Amino acid sequence: MSTSDDTGKLVLRLALGILILLHGISKISNGIGSIIGMVTANGLPAGFAYGVYIGEVVAPVLVIIGALTRPAALIIAINMVVAIALAHTGQLASLGKSGGWALELQGMFLFGAIALVFLGAGRFSAGGSAGRYN
């Protein structure tokens, strides 16, 4: 593994982790009432909505520091699939005003997380590259 590979993994971890964490901080600050509404409207128990804190706060922090990176990235990917299913299914085949996919942000978060599941954290991480889940 080269230094540039590990640097690329660090950049991906920081970009994904920080950008998702900002969404989580917003939910901590403003609450998750709208998430609870979406969850219950889709027949799921209201408590399911609290998983957003795991997917948008805990998992991104783990990704940023590089601890349990692969499972944390998988949680982020699952969080994005649930978000797309609950809030964005009507946009799956839509283009945005500028011509890009209407869900390009959600797509980048989802596929960036999937990439980290396969790539791991790299050596510039708390877990190091030798860790089984990094």
C-alpha positions in Angstrom: 0.0 0.0 0.0 1.5 3.3 -1.0 1.4 6.6 0.9 -0.8 8.1 -1.8 -3.4 5.3 -1.4 -3.5 5.9 2.3 -3.8 9.7 1.7 -6.7 9.1 -0.7 -8.4 7.0 2.0 -7.9 9.8 4.5 -9.3 12.4 2.2 -12.4 10.2 1.5 -12.9 9.4 5.2 -12.7 13.1 6.2 -14.9 14.3 3.3 -17.6 11.7 4.0 -17.4 11.9 7.7 -17.4 15.6 8.1 -20.2 16.2 5.5 -22.5 13.6 7.0 -21.7 14.7 10.6 -22.9 18.2 9.7 -26.3 16.7 8.9 -26.2 14.9 12.3 -25.3 18.1 14.2 -28.3 19.8 12.5 -30.5 17.0 13.8 -29.0 17.3 17.3 -29.6 21.1 17.2 -33.1 21.1 15.6 -34.5 17.7 16.6 -35.7 14.9 14.5 -39.5 15.6 14.4 -39.6 15.5 10.6 -37.7 12.2 10.6 -40.2 10.8 13.1 -43.0 12.0 10.8 -41.5 10.3 7.8 -40.8 7.0 9.7 -44.3 6.7 11.2 -45.9 7.7 7.8 -44.2 4.7 6.3 -45.6 2.4 9.0 -42.4 2.1 11.0 -42.2 2.7 14.8 -41.2 6.2 15.8 -38.2 4.9 17.7 -36.7 3.8 14.4 -36.0 7.5 13.7 -33.4 7.7 16.5 -31.2 5.5 14.4 -30.4 8.7 12.4 -28.1 9.7 15.4 -26.1 6.5 14.9 -25.9 7.0 11.1 -25.2 10.7 11.1 -23.3 11.3 14.4 -21.7 8.1 15.8 -20.7 6.5 12.5 -19.3 9.6 10.9 -17.1 10.3 14.0 -15.7 6.8 13.8 -15.0 7.2 10.1 -13.3 10.6 10.7 -11.0 9.2 13.3 -10.5 5.9 11.5 -11.8 3.5 14.1 -14.1 0.6 13.1 -14.2 2.3 9.7 -15.7 -0.5 7.7 -18.7 -1.1 9.9 -19.2 2.6 10.5 -19.1 3.2 6.7 -21.7 0.4 6.3 -23.9 2.1 8.8 -23.7 5.3 6.8 -24.5 3.5 3.6 -27.6 1.9 5.3 -28.6 5.3 6.7 -28.4 6.7 3.1 -30.5 3.9 1.7 -33.1 4.5 4.4 -33.0 8.2 3.8 -33.5 7.7 0.0 -36.3 5.2 0.6 -38.2 7.5 3.1 -37.6 10.9 1.6 -36.4 10.7 -2.0 -37.9 7.8 -3.9 -39.8 10.3 -6.1 -36.5 11.7 -7.2 -34.7 8.5 -8.1 -35.1 9.0 -11.9 -35.1 12.8 -11.8 -32.6 15.4 -12.9 -31.9 18.6 -11.0 -32.1 22.1 -12.3 -28.5 22.1 -13.4 -28.8 18.8 -15.3 -27.2 16.5 -12.7 -29.0 13.7 -10.9 -31.5 15.1 -8.4 -30.0 12.8 -5.7 -26.3 13.4 -6.5 -25.5 14.4 -2.9 -27.2 11.4 -1.5 -25.6 9.2 -4.1 -22.1 10.5 -3.4 -22.7 9.9 0.4 -24.0 6.3 -0.4 -21.3 5.3 -2.8 -18.5 7.0 -0.9 -19.5 5.0 2.2 -19.6 1.8 0.1 -16.1 2.6 -1.2 -14.9 2.9 2.4 -16.5 -0.4 3.3 -14.3 -2.0 0.6 -11.2 0.2 1.0 -10.9 0.5 4.8 -9.3 3.4 6.7 -5.7 3.2 5.6 -2.8 3.7 7.9 -3.6 7.4 8.7 -6.2 6.3 11.1 -6.7 5.5 14.8 -7.1 1.9 14.0 -4.2 1.7 11.5 -4.4 -0.3 8.3 -3.8 -3.6 10.1 -7.0 -3.5 12.1 -9.5 -6.1 11.0 -12.4 -3.6 10.8 -10.4 -0.8 9.4 
